């Protein structure tokens, strides 16, 4: 039996049966793929196995999200004439926030979902939500602001050095994002309904991942093009690996322990 973090693969072979592997050198580096006898593999070796596409992505993913089904009865008190209506109070603004019962799944919504998974956070006590960013990412910030402005949700941008964030106040949008993606860096997941993240067809999922990687990943081009994503959510790491495998990419999730005392006290 070959045991893996995602389960157990059972098969019988002779001791000198060759398998294609990469060896984990450290938490961020792997060796080039090599053939090894199965008797020589160790717990630091990853097997590279052929995988036939399963066709798990639906041909026609969801086009709209029914907010009533998503939020349930707890938010019925905000319903008014086919939409959820509440008010935003911070910053001297008292305008109405109006969210329709159904939201179109367009490129801007997918972009916001990806960025929330990467950089978003929720403060339930104040009904606020925020998106962390670098001050150079003006286009990304403007894009997020423009999306929420359609619903009457306005923001402000506190800045500190090179870092800034977008801060919004909306009970309804806060609930929508938590229902779809969960909350807290260690608990985030790919946007899901009933824990199913394959509700999206392949193209929308690519757009979610692209937005996520821009917020919480980077690309290396030393020998081959590689994309590296860092997250404290174990569930999210394996979900991304699962999705990329279905797309035909080699995805190698690896976990490292965080030192008790980090040189940067704000580091995750």
Buried (B, 14 or more C-beta within 10 A) or exposed (E): EBEEEEEEEEEEEEEEEEBEBBBBEEEEEBEEEEEBEBEEBEEEBBBEEEEEEEEEBEEEBEEEBEBEEBBEEEBEEBBEEEBBBBEBEBEEBEEEBBBEBBBEBEEBBBBBBBBBBBBBBBEEEEBBBBBBBBEEBEEBBEBBBEBBEEBBBBBEBEEEEEEBBBBBBBBBBBBBBBBBBBBEBEBBBBBBBEEEBBBBBBEBBBBBBBBBBBBBBEEEEEEEEEBEBEBEBEBBBBBBBBBBBBBEEBBEBEEEEEEEEEEEEEEE
